[in-house]
Amino acid sequence: MTDKNKQLLFEKQAEIAKAIAHPLRIAIIHFLKDGEQCVCDIAEHTGSERSNVSRHLSVMVNAGVLEYRKEGLKVIYKLKYVCILDFFSCVIKVIKQQAKDNEKMLRSL
């Protein structure tokens, strides 16, 4: 892979990381792990306004994380790649390890 191609790949990875780097977006992704949902159900589940949820959904669709379809007046969203959940599983492992490391440090004081 050329340096230019590597740079383009890194930029695309950063774009996707930015698209999921918000607490509401993470909550939406976790809610969608069990299957597709309409905006109204996503908004209710997250306790957010539909307009706010729609804005966040749009960011993730544009980044290729989610896809949608229309069903009458409803817009139904789903994870485009369920493997995105693997990333969050890894993040949880990091958080747990950090907590253990912090606990060890506190005990040593």
Phi and psi restraints in degrees (range 20) as a CNS / XPLOR table:
assign (resid 1 and name C) (resid 2 and name N)
       (resid 2 and name CA) (resid 2 and name C) 1.0 -74.6 20.0 2
assign (resid 2 and name N) (resid 2 and name CA)
       (resid 2 and name C) (resid 3 and name N) 1.0 162.5 20.0 2
assign (resid 2 and name C) (resid 3 and name N)
       (resid 3 and name CA) (resid 3 and name C) 1.0 -60.0 20.0 2
assign (resid 3 and name N) (resid 3 and name CA)
       (resid 3 and name C) (resid 4 and name N) 1.0 -38.0 20.0 2
assign (resid 3 and name C) (resid 4 and name N)
       (resid 4 and name CA) (resid 4 and name C) 1.0 -64.5 20.0 2
assign (resid 4 and name N) (resid 4 and name CA)
       (resid 4 and name C) (resid 5 and name N) 1.0 -43.0 20.0 2
assign (resid 4 and name C) (resid 5 and name N)
       (resid 5 and name CA) (resid 5 and name C) 1.0 -65.8 20.0 2
assign (resid 5 and name N) (resid 5 and name CA)
       (resid 5 and name C) (resid 6 and name N) 1.0 -38.8 20.0 2
assign (resid 5 and name C) (resid 6 and name N)
       (resid 6 and name CA) (resid 6 and name C) 1.0 -61.2 20.0 2
assign (resid 6 and name N) (resid 6 and name CA)
       (resid 6 and name C) (resid 7 and name N) 1.0 -44.4 20.0 2
assign (resid 6 and name C) (resid 7 and name N)
       (resid 7 and name CA) (resid 7 and name C) 1.0 -61.7 20.0 2
assign (resid 7 and name N) (resid 7 and name CA)
       (resid 7 and name C) (resid 8 and name N) 1.0 -42.7 20.0 2
assign (resid 7 and name C) (resid 8 and name N)
       (resid 8 and name CA) (resid 8 and name C) 1.0 -63.2 20.0 2
assign (resid 8 and name N) (resid 8 and name CA)
       (resid 8 and name C) (resid 9 and name N) 1.0 -39.9 20.0 2
assign (resid 8 and name C) (resid 9 and name N)
       (resid 9 and name CA) (resid 9 and name C) 1.0 -63.7 20.0 2
assign (resid 9 and name N) (resid 9 and name CA)
       (resid 9 and name C) (resid 10 and name N) 1.0 -44.7 20.0 2
assign (resid 9 and name C) (resid 10 and name N)
       (resid 10 and name CA) (resid 10 and name C) 1.0 -62.0 20.0 2
assign (resid 10 and name N) (resid 10 and name CA)
       (resid 10 and name C) (resid 11 and name N) 1.0 -39.9 20.0 2
assign (resid 10 and name C) (resid 11 and name N)
       (resid 11 and name CA) (resid 11 and name C) 1.0 -64.8 20.0 2
assign (resid 11 and name N) (resid 11 and name CA)
       (resid 11 and name C) (resid 12 and name N) 1.0 -41.2 20.0 2
assign (resid 11 and name C) (resid 12 and name N)
       (resid 12 and name CA) (resid 12 and name C) 1.0 -66.4 20.0 2
assign (resid 12 and name N) (resid 12 and name CA)
       (resid 12 and name C) (resid 13 and name N) 1.0 -40.3 20.0 2
assign (resid 12 and name C) (resid 13 and name N)
       (resid 13 and name CA) (resid 13 and name C) 1.0 -62.3 20.0 2
assign (resid 13 and name N) (resid 13 and name CA)
       (resid 13 and name C) (resid 14 and name N) 1.0 -41.5 20.0 2
assign (resid 13 and name C) (resid 14 and name N)
       (resid 14 and name CA) (resid 14 and name C) 1.0 -64.2 20.0 2
assign (resid 14 and name N) (resid 14 and name CA)
       (resid 14 and name C) (resid 15 and name N) 1.0 -38.7 20.0 2
assign (resid 14 and name C) (resid 15 and name N)
       (resid 15 and name CA) (resid 15 and name C) 1.0 -61.1 20.0 2
assign (resid 15 and name N) (resid 15 and name CA)
       (resid 15 and name C) (resid 16 and name N) 1.0 -44.1 20.0 2
assign (resid 15 and name C) (resid 16 and name N)
       (resid 16 and name CA) (resid 16 and name C) 1.0 -67.6 20.0 2
assign (resid 16 and name N) (resid 16 and name CA)
       (resid 16 and name C) (resid 17 and name N) 1.0 -42.5 20.0 2
assign (resid 16 and name C) (resid 17 and name N)
       (resid 17 and name CA) (resid 17 and name C) 1.0 -60.9 20.0 2
assign (resid 17 and name N) (resid 17 and name CA)
       (resid 17 and name C) (resid 18 and name N) 1.0 -41.8 20.0 2
assign (resid 17 and name C) (resid 18 and name N)
       (resid 18 and name CA) (resid 18 and name C) 1.0 -64.0 20.0 2
assign (resid 18 and name N) (resid 18 and name CA)
       (resid 18 and name C) (resid 19 and name N) 1.0 -36.7 20.0 2
assign (resid 18 and name C) (resid 19 and name N)
       (resid 19 and name CA) (resid 19 and name C) 1.0 -67.5 20.0 2
assign (resid 19 and name N) (resid 19 and name CA)
       (resid 19 and name C) (resid 20 and name N) 1.0 -22.7 20.0 2
assign (resid 19 and name C) (resid 20 and name N)
       (resid 20 and name CA) (resid 20 and name C) 1.0 -107.5 20.0 2
assign (resid 20 and name N) (resid 20 and name CA)
       (resid 20 and name C) (resid 21 and name N) 1.0 -0.2 20.0 2
assign (resid 20 and name C) (resid 21 and name N)
       (resid 21 and name CA) (resid 21 and name C) 1.0 -88.0 20.0 2
assign (resid 21 and name N) (resid 21 and name CA)
       (resid 21 and name C) (resid 22 and name N) 1.0 61.9 20.0 2
assign (resid 21 and name C) (resid 22 and name N)
       (resid 22 and name CA) (resid 22 and name C) 1.0 -153.5 20.0 2
assign (resid 22 and name N) (resid 22 and name CA)
       (resid 22 and name C) (resid 23 and name N) 1.0 137.5 20.0 2
assign (resid 22 and name C) (resid 23 and name N)
       (resid 23 and name CA) (resid 23 and name C) 1.0 -54.7 20.0 2
assign (resid 23 and name N) (resid 23 and name CA)
       (resid 23 and name C) (resid 24 and name N) 1.0 -40.9 20.0 2
assign (resid 23 and name C) (resid 24 and name N)
       (resid 24 and name CA) (resid 24 and name C) 1.0 -66.6 20.0 2
assign (resid 24 and name N) (resid 24 and name CA)
       (resid 24 and name C) (resid 25 and name N) 1.0 -39.0 20.0 2
assign (resid 24 and name C) (resid 25 and name N)
       (resid 25 and name CA) (resid 25 and name C) 1.0 -66.2 20.0 2
assign (resid 25 and name N) (resid 25 and name CA)
       (resid 25 and name C) (resid 26 and name N) 1.0 -38.1 20.0 2
assign (resid 25 and name C) (resid 26 and name N)
       (resid 26 and name CA) (resid 26 and name C) 1.0 -64.5 20.0 2
assign (resid 26 and name N) (resid 26 and name CA)
       (resid 26 and name C) (resid 27 and name N) 1.0 -42.1 20.0 2
assign (resid 26 and name C) (resid 27 and name N)
       (resid 27 and name CA) (resid 27 and name C) 1.0 -61.8 20.0 2
assign (resid 27 and name N) (resid 27 and name CA)
       (resid 27 and name C) (resid 28 and name N) 1.0 -40.5 20.0 2
assign (resid 27 and name C) (resid 28 and name N)
       (resid 28 and name CA) (resid 28 and name C) 1.0 -63.3 20.0 2
assign (resid 28 and name N) (resid 28 and name CA)
       (resid 28 and name C) (resid 29 and name N) 1.0 -45.9 20.0 2
assign (resid 28 and name C) (resid 29 and name N)
       (resid 29 and name CA) (resid 29 and name C) 1.0 -59.2 20.0 2
assign (resid 29 and name N) (resid 29 and name CA)
       (resid 29 and name C) (resid 30 and name N) 1.0 -44.4 20.0 2
assign (resid 29 and name C) (resid 30 and name N)
       (resid 30 and name CA) (resid 30 and name C) 1.0 -66.0 20.0 2
assign (resid 30 and name N) (resid 30 and name CA)
       (resid 30 and name C) (resid 31 and name N) 1.0 -35.4 20.0 2
assign (resid 30 and name C) (resid 31 and name N)
       (resid 31 and name CA) (resid 31 and name C) 1.0 -66.9 20.0 2
assign (resid 31 and name N) (resid 31 and name CA)
       (resid 31 and name C) (resid 32 and name N) 1.0 -35.3 20.0 2
assign (resid 31 and name C) (resid 32 and name N)
       (resid 32 and name CA) (resid 32 and name C) 1.0 -80.5 20.0 2
assign (resid 32 and name N) (resid 32 and name CA)
       (resid 32 and name C) (resid 33 and name N) 1.0 -4.3 20.0 2
assign (resid 32 and name C) (resid 33 and name N)
       (resid 33 and name CA) (resid 33 and name C) 1.0 -63.2 20.0 2
assign (resid 33 and name N) (resid 33 and name CA)
       (resid 33 and name C) (resid 34 and name N) 1.0 -25.5 20.0 2
assign (resid 33 and name C) (resid 34 and name N)
       (resid 34 and name CA) (resid 34 and name C) 1.0 -91.9 20.0 2
assign (resid 34 and name N) (resid 34 and name CA)
       (resid 34 and name C) (resid 35 and name N) 1.0 2.7 20.0 2
assign (resid 34 and name C) (resid 35 and name N)
       (resid 35 and name CA) (resid 35 and name C) 1.0 132.8 20.0 2
assign (resid 35 and name N) (resid 35 and name CA)
       (resid 35 and name C) (resid 36 and name N) 1.0 178.1 20.0 2
assign (resid 35 and name C) (resid 36 and name N)
       (resid 36 and name CA) (resid 36 and name C) 1.0 -70.1 20.0 2
assign (resid 36 and name N) (resid 36 and name CA)
       (resid 36 and name C) (resid 37 and name N) 1.0 152.0 20.0 2
assign (resid 36 and name C) (resid 37 and name N)
       (resid 37 and name CA) (resid 37 and name C) 1.0 -145.3 20.0 2
assign (resid 37 and name N) (resid 37 and name CA)
       (resid 37 and name C) (resid 38 and name N) 1.0 153.4 20.0 2
assign (resid 37 and name C) (resid 38 and name N)
       (resid 38 and name CA) (resid 38 and name C) 1.0 -85.7 20.0 2
assign (resid 38 and name N) (resid 38 and name CA)
       (resid 38 and name C) (resid 39 and name N) 1.0 162.5 20.0 2
assign (resid 38 and name C) (resid 39 and name N)
       (resid 39 and name CA) (resid 39 and name C) 1.0 -57.2 20.0 2
assign (resid 39 and name N) (resid 39 and name CA)
       (resid 39 and name C) (resid 40 and name N) 1.0 -40.8 20.0 2
assign (resid 39 and name C) (resid 40 and name N)
       (resid 40 and name CA) (resid 40 and name C) 1.0 -60.8 20.0 2
assign (resid 40 and name N) (resid 40 and name CA)
       (resid 40 and name C) (resid 41 and name N) 1.0 -41.9 20.0 2
assign (resid 40 and name C) (resid 41 and name N)
       (resid 41 and name CA) (resid 41 and name C) 1.0 -71.1 20.0 2
assign (resid 41 and name N) (resid 41 and name CA)
       (resid 41 and name C) (resid 42 and name N) 1.0 -36.9 20.0 2
assign (resid 41 and name C) (resid 42 and name N)
       (resid 42 and name CA) (resid 42 and name C) 1.0 -64.1 20.0 2
assign (resid 42 and name N) (resid 42 and name CA)
       (resid 42 and name C) (resid 43 and name N) 1.0 -44.0 20.0 2
assign (resid 42 and name C) (resid 43 and name N)
       (resid 43 and name CA) (resid 43 and name C) 1.0 -62.9 20.0 2
assign (resid 43 and name N) (resid 43 and name CA)
       (resid 43 and name C) (resid 44 and name N) 1.0 -44.0 20.0 2
assign (resid 43 and name C) (resid 44 and name N)
       (resid 44 and name CA) (resid 44 and name C) 1.0 -62.9 20.0 2
assign (resid 44 and name N) (resid 44 and name CA)
       (resid 44 and name C) (resid 45 and name N) 1.0 -45.6 20.0 2
assign (resid 44 and name C) (resid 45 and name N)
       (resid 45 and name CA) (resid 45 and name C) 1.0 -62.5 20.0 2
assign (resid 45 and name N) (resid 45 and name CA)
       (resid 45 and name C) (resid 46 and name N) 1.0 -39.3 20.0 2
assign (resid 45 and name C) (resid 46 and name N)
       (resid 46 and name CA) (resid 46 and name C) 1.0 -89.1 20.0 2
assign (resid 46 and name N) (resid 46 and name CA)
       (resid 46 and name C) (resid 47 and name N) 1.0 -10.3 20.0 2
assign (resid 46 and name C) (resid 47 and name N)
       (resid 47 and name CA) (resid 47 and name C) 1.0 70.3 20.0 2
assign (resid 47 and name N) (resid 47 and name CA)
       (resid 47 and name C) (resid 48 and name N) 1.0 30.3 20.0 2
assign (resid 47 and name C) (resid 48 and name N)
       (resid 48 and name CA) (resid 48 and name C) 1.0 -118.0 20.0 2
assign (resid 48 and name N) (resid 48 and name CA)
       (resid 48 and name C) (resid 49 and name N) 1.0 160.2 20.0 2
assign (resid 48 and name C) (resid 49 and name N)
       (resid 49 and name CA) (resid 49 and name C) 1.0 -68.0 20.0 2
assign (resid 49 and name N) (resid 49 and name CA)
       (resid 49 and name C) (resid 50 and name N) 1.0 146.0 20.0 2
assign (resid 49 and name C) (resid 50 and name N)
       (resid 50 and name CA) (resid 50 and name C) 1.0 -57.5 20.0 2
assign (resid 50 and name N) (resid 50 and name CA)
       (resid 50 and name C) (resid 51 and name N) 1.0 -40.8 20.0 2
assign (resid 50 and name C) (resid 51 and name N)
       (resid 51 and name CA) (resid 51 and name C) 1.0 -63.4 20.0 2
assign (resid 51 and name N) (resid 51 and name CA)
       (resid 51 and name C) (resid 52 and name N) 1.0 -39.1 20.0 2
assign (resid 51 and name C) (resid 52 and name N)
       (resid 52 and name CA) (resid 52 and name C) 1.0 -67.1 20.0 2
assign (resid 52 and name N) (resid 52 and name CA)
       (resid 52 and name C) (resid 53 and name N) 1.0 -45.1 20.0 2
assign (resid 52 and name C) (resid 53 and name N)
       (resid 53 and name CA) (resid 53 and name C) 1.0 -61.1 20.0 2
assign (resid 53 and name N) (resid 53 and name CA)
       (resid 53 and name C) (resid 54 and name N) 1.0 -44.1 20.0 2
assign (resid 53 and name C) (resid 54 and name N)
       (resid 54 and name CA) (resid 54 and name C) 1.0 -59.8 20.0 2
assign (resid 54 and name N) (resid 54 and name CA)
       (resid 54 and name C) (resid 55 and name N) 1.0 -39.6 20.0 2
assign (resid 54 and name C) (resid 55 and name N)
       (resid 55 and name CA) (resid 55 and name C) 1.0 -62.7 20.0 2
assign (resid 55 and name N) (resid 55 and name CA)
       (resid 55 and name C) (resid 56 and name N) 1.0 -44.7 20.0 2
assign (resid 55 and name C) (resid 56 and name N)
       (resid 56 and name CA) (resid 56 and name C) 1.0 -68.2 20.0 2
assign (resid 56 and name N) (resid 56 and name CA)
       (resid 56 and name C) (resid 57 and name N) 1.0 -38.8 20.0 2
assign (resid 56 and name C) (resid 57 and name N)
       (resid 57 and name CA) (resid 57 and name C) 1.0 -61.3 20.0 2
assign (resid 57 and name N) (resid 57 and name CA)
       (resid 57 and name C) (resid 58 and name N) 1.0 -40.8 20.0 2
assign (resid 57 and name C) (resid 58 and name N)
       (resid 58 and name CA) (resid 58 and name C) 1.0 -60.5 20.0 2
assign (resid 58 and name N) (resid 58 and name CA)
       (resid 58 and name C) (resid 59 and name N) 1.0 -42.1 20.0 2
assign (resid 58 and name C) (resid 59 and name N)
       (resid 59 and name CA) (resid 59 and name C) 1.0 -59.6 20.0 2
assign (resid 59 and name N) (resid 59 and name CA)
       (resid 59 and name C) (resid 60 and name N) 1.0 -44.4 20.0 2
assign (resid 59 and name C) (resid 60 and name N)
       (resid 60 and name CA) (resid 60 and name C) 1.0 -72.9 20.0 2
assign (resid 60 and name N) (resid 60 and name CA)
       (resid 60 and name C) (resid 61 and name N) 1.0 -32.4 20.0 2
assign (resid 60 and name C) (resid 61 and name N)
       (resid 61 and name CA) (resid 61 and name C) 1.0 -65.3 20.0 2
assign (resid 61 and name N) (resid 61 and name CA)
       (resid 61 and name C) (resid 62 and name N) 1.0 -46.2 20.0 2
assign (resid 61 and name C) (resid 62 and name N)
       (resid 62 and name CA) (resid 62 and name C) 1.0 -61.8 20.0 2
assign (resid 62 and name N) (resid 62 and name CA)
       (resid 62 and name C) (resid 63 and name N) 1.0 -29.8 20.0 2
assign (resid 62 and name C) (resid 63 and name N)
       (resid 63 and name CA) (resid 63 and name C) 1.0 -85.0 20.0 2
assign (resid 63 and name N) (resid 63 and name CA)
       (resid 63 and name C) (resid 64 and name N) 1.0 -6.2 20.0 2
assign (resid 63 and name C) (resid 64 and name N)
       (resid 64 and name CA) (resid 64 and name C) 1.0 85.7 20.0 2
assign (resid 64 and name N) (resid 64 and name CA)
       (resid 64 and name C) (resid 65 and name N) 1.0 13.8 20.0 2
assign (resid 64 and name C) (resid 65 and name N)
       (resid 65 and name CA) (resid 65 and name C) 1.0 -83.7 20.0 2
assign (resid 65 and name N) (resid 65 and name CA)
       (resid 65 and name C) (resid 66 and name N) 1.0 -37.1 20.0 2
assign (resid 65 and name C) (resid 66 and name N)
       (resid 66 and name CA) (resid 66 and name C) 1.0 -119.8 20.0 2
assign (resid 66 and name N) (resid 66 and name CA)
       (resid 66 and name C) (resid 67 and name N) 1.0 161.4 20.0 2
assign (resid 66 and name C) (resid 67 and name N)
       (resid 67 and name CA) (resid 67 and name C) 1.0 -135.2 20.0 2
assign (resid 67 and name N) (resid 67 and name CA)
       (resid 67 and name C) (resid 68 and name N) 1.0 163.8 20.0 2
assign (resid 67 and name C) (resid 68 and name N)
       (resid 68 and name CA) (resid 68 and name C) 1.0 -143.1 20.0 2
assign (resid 68 and name N) (resid 68 and name CA)
       (resid 68 and name C) (resid 69 and name N) 1.0 165.1 20.0 2
assign (resid 68 and name C) (resid 69 and name N)
       (resid 69 and name CA) (resid 69 and name C) 1.0 -145.0 20.0 2
assign (resid 69 and name N) (resid 69 and name CA)
       (resid 69 and name C) (resid 70 and name N) 1.0 155.6 20.0 2
assign (resid 69 and name C) (resid 70 and name N)
       (resid 70 and name CA) (resid 70 and name C) 1.0 -99.6 20.0 2
assign (resid 70 and name N) (resid 70 and name CA)
       (resid 70 and name C) (resid 71 and name N) 1.0 138.5 20.0 2
assign (resid 70 and name C) (resid 71 and name N)
       (resid 71 and name CA) (resid 71 and name C) 1.0 -131.4 20.0 2
assign (resid 71 and name N) (resid 71 and name CA)
       (resid 71 and name C) (resid 72 and name N) 1.0 91.1 20.0 2
assign (resid 71 and name C) (resid 72 and name N)
       (resid 72 and name CA) (resid 72 and name C) 1.0 67.8 20.0 2
assign (resid 72 and name N) (resid 72 and name CA)
       (resid 72 and name C) (resid 73 and name N) 1.0 -124.3 20.0 2
assign (resid 72 and name C) (resid 73 and name N)
       (resid 73 and name CA) (resid 73 and name C) 1.0 -88.0 20.0 2
assign (resid 73 and name N) (resid 73 and name CA)
       (resid 73 and name C) (resid 74 and name N) 1.0 -11.7 20.0 2
assign (resid 73 and name C) (resid 74 and name N)
       (resid 74 and name CA) (resid 74 and name C) 1.0 -85.7 20.0 2
assign (resid 74 and name N) (resid 74 and name CA)
       (resid 74 and name C) (resid 75 and name N) 1.0 147.4 20.0 2
assign (resid 74 and name C) (resid 75 and name N)
       (resid 75 and name CA) (resid 75 and name C) 1.0 -111.9 20.0 2
assign (resid 75 and name N) (resid 75 and name CA)
       (resid 75 and name C) (resid 76 and name N) 1.0 124.5 20.0 2
assign (resid 75 and name C) (resid 76 and name N)
       (resid 76 and name CA) (resid 76 and name C) 1.0 -108.1 20.0 2
assign (resid 76 and name N) (resid 76 and name CA)
       (resid 76 and name C) (resid 77 and name N) 1.0 128.1 20.0 2
assign (resid 76 and name C) (resid 77 and name N)
       (resid 77 and name CA) (resid 77 and name C) 1.0 -111.1 20.0 2
assign (resid 77 and name N) (resid 77 and name CA)
       (resid 77 and name C) (resid 78 and name N) 1.0 150.9 20.0 2
assign (resid 77 and name C) (resid 78 and name N)
       (resid 78 and name CA) (resid 78 and name C) 1.0 -150.0 20.0 2
assign (resid 78 and name N) (resid 78 and name CA)
       (resid 78 and name C) (resid 79 and name N) 1.0 161.0 20.0 2
assign (resid 78 and name C) (resid 79 and name N)
       (resid 79 and name CA) (resid 79 and name C) 1.0 -67.0 20.0 2
assign (resid 79 and name N) (resid 79 and name CA)
       (resid 79 and name C) (resid 80 and name N) 1.0 131.5 20.0 2
assign (resid 79 and name C) (resid 80 and name N)
       (resid 80 and name CA) (resid 80 and name C) 1.0 -76.2 20.0 2
assign (resid 80 and name N) (resid 80 and name CA)
       (resid 80 and name C) (resid 81 and name N) 1.0 -36.0 20.0 2
assign (resid 80 and name C) (resid 81 and name N)
       (resid 81 and name CA) (resid 81 and name C) 1.0 -133.9 20.0 2
assign (resid 81 and name N) (resid 81 and name CA)
       (resid 81 and name C) (resid 82 and name N) 1.0 107.1 20.0 2
assign (resid 81 and name C) (resid 82 and name N)
       (resid 82 and name CA) (resid 82 and name C) 1.0 -61.6 20.0 2
assign (resid 82 and name N) (resid 82 and name CA)
       (resid 82 and name C) (resid 83 and name N) 1.0 -22.1 20.0 2
assign (resid 82 and name C) (resid 83 and name N)
       (resid 83 and name CA) (resid 83 and name C) 1.0 -62.9 20.0 2
assign (resid 83 and name N) (resid 83 and name CA)
       (resid 83 and name C) (resid 84 and name N) 1.0 -13.0 20.0 2
assign (resid 83 and name C) (resid 84 and name N)
       (resid 84 and name CA) (resid 84 and name C) 1.0 -59.9 20.0 2
assign (resid 84 and name N) (resid 84 and name CA)
       (resid 84 and name C) (resid 85 and name N) 1.0 -26.5 20.0 2
assign (resid 84 and name C) (resid 85 and name N)
       (resid 85 and name CA) (resid 85 and name C) 1.0 -66.6 20.0 2
assign (resid 85 and name N) (resid 85 and name CA)
       (resid 85 and name C) (resid 86 and name N) 1.0 -28.1 20.0 2
assign (resid 85 and name C) (resid 86 and name N)
       (resid 86 and name CA) (resid 86 and name C) 1.0 -62.0 20.0 2
assign (resid 86 and name N) (resid 86 and name CA)
       (resid 86 and name C) (resid 87 and name N) 1.0 -38.0 20.0 2
assign (resid 86 and name C) (resid 87 and name N)
       (resid 87 and name CA) (resid 87 and name C) 1.0 -59.6 20.0 2
assign (resid 87 and name N) (resid 87 and name CA)
       (resid 87 and name C) (resid 88 and name N) 1.0 -45.6 20.0 2
assign (resid 87 and name C) (resid 88 and name N)
       (resid 88 and name CA) (resid 88 and name C) 1.0 -69.5 20.0 2
assign (resid 88 and name N) (resid 88 and name CA)
       (resid 88 and name C) (resid 89 and name N) 1.0 -31.0 20.0 2
assign (resid 88 and name C) (resid 89 and name N)
       (resid 89 and name CA) (resid 89 and name C) 1.0 -62.3 20.0 2
assign (resid 89 and name N) (resid 89 and name CA)
       (resid 89 and name C) (resid 90 and name N) 1.0 -40.9 20.0 2
assign (resid 89 and name C) (resid 90 and name N)
       (resid 90 and name CA) (resid 90 and name C) 1.0 -64.4 20.0 2
assign (resid 90 and name N) (resid 90 and name CA)
       (resid 90 and name C) (resid 91 and name N) 1.0 -43.2 20.0 2
assign (resid 90 and name C) (resid 91 and name N)
       (resid 91 and name CA) (resid 91 and name C) 1.0 -60.5 20.0 2
assign (resid 91 and name N) (resid 91 and name CA)
       (resid 91 and name C) (resid 92 and name N) 1.0 -40.2 20.0 2
assign (resid 91 and name C) (resid 92 and name N)
       (resid 92 and name CA) (resid 92 and name C) 1.0 -63.0 20.0 2
assign (resid 92 and name N) (resid 92 and name CA)
       (resid 92 and name C) (resid 93 and name N) 1.0 -39.7 20.0 2
assign (resid 92 and name C) (resid 93 and name N)
       (resid 93 and name CA) (resid 93 and name C) 1.0 -61.4 20.0 2
assign (resid 93 and name N) (resid 93 and name CA)
       (resid 93 and name C) (resid 94 and name N) 1.0 -41.6 20.0 2
assign (resid 93 and name C) (resid 94 and name N)
       (resid 94 and name CA) (resid 94 and name C) 1.0 -62.4 20.0 2
assign (resid 94 and name N) (resid 94 and name CA)
       (resid 94 and name C) (resid 95 and name N) 1.0 -45.1 20.0 2
assign (resid 94 and name C) (resid 95 and name N)
       (resid 95 and name CA) (resid 95 and name C) 1.0 -61.2 20.0 2
assign (resid 95 and name N) (resid 95 and name CA)
       (resid 95 and name C) (resid 96 and name N) 1.0 -43.5 20.0 2
assign (resid 95 and name C) (resid 96 and name N)
       (resid 96 and name CA) (resid 96 and name C) 1.0 -63.2 20.0 2
assign (resid 96 and name N) (resid 96 and name CA)
       (resid 96 and name C) (resid 97 and name N) 1.0 -41.7 20.0 2
assign (resid 96 and name C) (resid 97 and name N)
       (resid 97 and name CA) (resid 97 and name C) 1.0 -65.8 20.0 2
assign (resid 97 and name N) (resid 97 and name CA)
       (resid 97 and name C) (resid 98 and name N) 1.0 -40.4 20.0 2
assign (resid 97 and name C) (resid 98 and name N)
       (resid 98 and name CA) (resid 98 and name C) 1.0 -61.3 20.0 2
assign (resid 98 and name N) (resid 98 and name CA)
       (resid 98 and name C) (resid 99 and name N) 1.0 -40.8 20.0 2
assign (resid 98 and name C) (resid 99 and name N)
       (resid 99 and name CA) (resid 99 and name C) 1.0 -62.9 20.0 2
assign (resid 99 and name N) (resid 99 and name CA)
       (resid 99 and name C) (resid 100 and name N) 1.0 -42.7 20.0 2
assign (resid 99 and name C) (resid 100 and name N)
       (resid 100 and name CA) (resid 100 and name C) 1.0 -63.0 20.0 2
assign (resid 100 and name N) (resid 100 and name CA)
       (resid 100 and name C) (resid 101 and name N) 1.0 -44.1 20.0 2
assign (resid 100 and name C) (resid 101 and name N)
       (resid 101 and name CA) (resid 101 and name C) 1.0 -62.3 20.0 2
assign (resid 101 and name N) (resid 101 and name CA)
       (resid 101 and name C) (resid 102 and name N) 1.0 -40.7 20.0 2
assign (resid 101 and name C) (resid 102 and name N)
       (resid 102 and name CA) (resid 102 and name C) 1.0 -66.8 20.0 2
assign (resid 102 and name N) (resid 102 and name CA)
       (resid 102 and name C) (resid 103 and name N) 1.0 -38.2 20.0 2
assign (resid 102 and name C) (resid 103 and name N)
       (resid 103 and name CA) (resid 103 and name C) 1.0 -63.1 20.0 2
assign (resid 103 and name N) (resid 103 and name CA)
       (resid 103 and name C) (resid 104 and name N) 1.0 -44.5 20.0 2
assign (resid 103 and name C) (resid 104 and name N)
       (resid 104 and name CA) (resid 104 and name C) 1.0 -60.3 20.0 2
assign (resid 104 and name N) (resid 104 and name CA)
       (resid 104 and name C) (resid 105 and name N) 1.0 -43.6 20.0 2
assign (resid 104 and name C) (resid 105 and name N)
       (resid 105 and name CA) (resid 105 and name C) 1.0 -63.3 20.0 2
assign (resid 105 and name N) (resid 105 and name CA)
       (resid 105 and name C) (resid 106 and name N) 1.0 -42.5 20.0 2
assign (resid 105 and name C) (resid 106 and name N)
       (resid 106 and name CA) (resid 106 and name C) 1.0 -64.4 20.0 2
assign (resid 106 and name N) (resid 106 and name CA)
       (resid 106 and name C) (resid 107 and name N) 1.0 -38.1 20.0 2
assign (resid 106 and name C) (resid 107 and name N)
       (resid 107 and name CA) (resid 107 and name C) 1.0 -67.2 20.0 2
assign (resid 107 and name N) (resid 107 and name CA)
       (resid 107 and name C) (resid 108 and name N) 1.0 -28.6 20.0 2
assign (resid 107 and name C) (resid 108 and name N)
       (resid 108 and name CA) (resid 108 and name C) 1.0 -79.9 20.0 2
assign (resid 108 and name N) (resid 108 and name CA)
       (resid 108 and name C) (resid 109 and name N) 1.0 -9.8 20.0 2
